[in-house]
Amino acid sequence: MLIVDARGLLCPEPVVRTQRAVKDGLSELTVLVDAEAAKENVTRFAASRGYAVSVKQEGADYTLSLSRV
């Protein structure tokens, strides 16, 4: 499973990196972000591409687990 570490990056870079991973046809991946806006934007993007998103928060960091529905 691929891990996209987008912590410390400003939008839209977390979405752009997620988009590249999705473009490769992965059925599961994990995205790490550290901003509420990035979490929301990546979640919306993933849902629009047919992925279910599970979010875990630990401190200021979010772990988004994406899996194709």
PEQUIWO-V208061 format. One line per field, one symbol per residue. phi: phi as a letter, one per 20 degrees, with the letter a starting at -180 (. if undefined). psi: psi as a letter, one per 40 degrees, with the letter a starting at -180 (. if undefined). A space follows every 50 residues. Layout:
# PEQUIWO-V208061
phi = ???
psi = ???
This chain:
# PEQUIWO-V208061
phi = .edeedfneefeggffffgfffffnfebbccdccbgffgfffffffffdn decddcdcmeedddddbfe
psi = hihhheheiiiedddddddddddeehdiihhhifhddddddddddddeef iihhhhhhbeihhhhhhh.
